[in-house]
């Protein structure tokens, strides 16, 4: 459990790592409820996505960003795996909304980033430089999840081209021929 004392720390990395660790643990718990067992390399990507969000924010974010920027960065980087809950509702893996389907596509990442910027950064002038930064930043974090998953050898591939094509794609690395 996270104690309020940990959130009083000014150390960005520690705070972000705690949030990312907890989100990843919740996804693992949801996967266990659905009967899905995370595979070693694919589950480790939850940690990689979290680290990517923190590193990208530290490297590219302006000096002054609201505190919720960091939490939203981590959430956007791991949220595509929330589709694992579909197993609990009887949604099969190969379904449009199944695991590694629509929610792992760049189109879904665009919708998510528009939602995040529209809801959590309402005070930012639309189409301003700062608005585009947030939009592109959250889009890239969300889209990177599906691309990173395509490098693993777990599952049926990723529906990266949804909604244009629902073909599940994989990258040739880590695949046995």
HELIX and SHEET records of a PDB file:
HELIX    1   1 UNK A    4  UNK A    7  1                                   4    
HELIX    2   2 UNK A   12  UNK A   34  1                                  23    
HELIX    3   3 UNK A   40  UNK A   60  1                                  21    
HELIX    4   4 UNK A   68  UNK A   78  1                                  11    
HELIX    5   5 UNK A   79  UNK A   89  5                                  11    
HELIX    6   6 UNK A  102  UNK A  104  5                                   3    
HELIX    7   7 UNK A  106  UNK A  120  1                                  15    
HELIX    8   8 UNK A  129  UNK A  149  1                                  21    
END                                                                             
